[in-house]
């Protein structure tokens, strides 16, 4: 079914990208993807303003712009501590990325998470009209659908998870796991990036909660509700990214990078500074290459761009310190008068500059320990010169690996595999680079962000409406 003219899209996510915003500084893959979707369809994007208020009033700040309206609300300090820094970033994020060692289980966090989701529901409910379709994003908002139902919202509501879904036994360590998963049955459609994340979800629902799964695996019944579950891998705005890569700024950056590389091959890594991205293991893998291939080492260098994120959470401060120490040590041990092995940069860059950096590099090194998807892998491919493309080295544990089998796939925990992959990429003949890139680019073009949005919203529109059933 086509998206009806009457039906607006209400997107709800923790943070909202400014409607008038330029692309510079946009750091979350989610922000980039949803902006494109909303510009095309129109509607409202609701979320936390990022701001703080003494007493929560639920007053919404509405801003019209660039094809859609943003609606944001301030939160109290305790909300931010317990919901955002607490449950979202210190409980769910590490757990969903298989890092039980970092996950903190505190009743206060769980309570704050529930309270803020209720506050979001109270605030956004009056903005939702009868024919609207509601699409809730990511792990910050899992219970929001149920809270909207409790407030009489019979609209079609979908939920998409941008992170991995953890294996059943890991999730079972979360004290309120069953209650949390139960809230997901308020939705009409649940979307995951990969079959692996979807299967983990179904395992939990079936084995821990006794949910009933239909034979073909895409419909689950629990507590009188029927939910459709789909694999829906996110893409990038490929056409836009290609245009960025051809822009004056990108070309200028590309030439600047080539000049500064003085004939050496550049390897590039671009990631939010997050322990899930495997940055420490990546630097150690690169060092391994330097040690194993002394003859090659001064022929290349690694540019790692890693803007800090979630700086008020302790585990993020620790990873930052670790990386500063590690890059300093590796440079101290291996650098020479005319060569430094690692350029480690803690800044965000405008997307056209990033596109130029990707294009100038011989190798894109994308080695998360665990990642829902990973958009950098796709951006890297989209930015390449078709006649002389670079090589993508990609972690098997990124969701993107399911679609990007023609990359050089590695186990990011193995320094030896990273080192071997760098050698393979450096020596890869041009014909093979072009063949692999063409296959990867076909996928990045076919399953782009517009495809992702349409696949999800088509499923959502096709779901039986509660209003019609009643
Ligand atoms: P993220 O964890 O933020 O997203 P990712 O998919 O790699 O990860 O997206 C990062 C985005 O930020 C990319 O568009 C990248 O260009 C941009 N970025 C990174 N460093 C930058 C810098 N220094 N300057 C400017 N831009 C920078 C979450 C999930 C992912 C999932 C996405 C989308 O964790 O697994 O792919 O959502 O679903």
Boltz pocket constraint, residues with backbone or C-beta under 6 A from the ligand:
constraints:
  - pocket:
      binder: B
      contacts: [[A, 25], [A, 26], [A, 27], [A, 28], [A, 29], [A, 30], [A, 32], [A, 162], [A, 163], [A, 234], [A, 270], [A, 271], [A, 272], [A, 305], [A, 306], [A, 307], [A, 347], [A, 348], [A, 349], [A, 350], [A, 351], [A, 354], [A, 371], [A, 372], [A, 373], [A, 374], [A, 375], [A, 376], [A, 377], [A, 379]]
      max_distance: 6.0
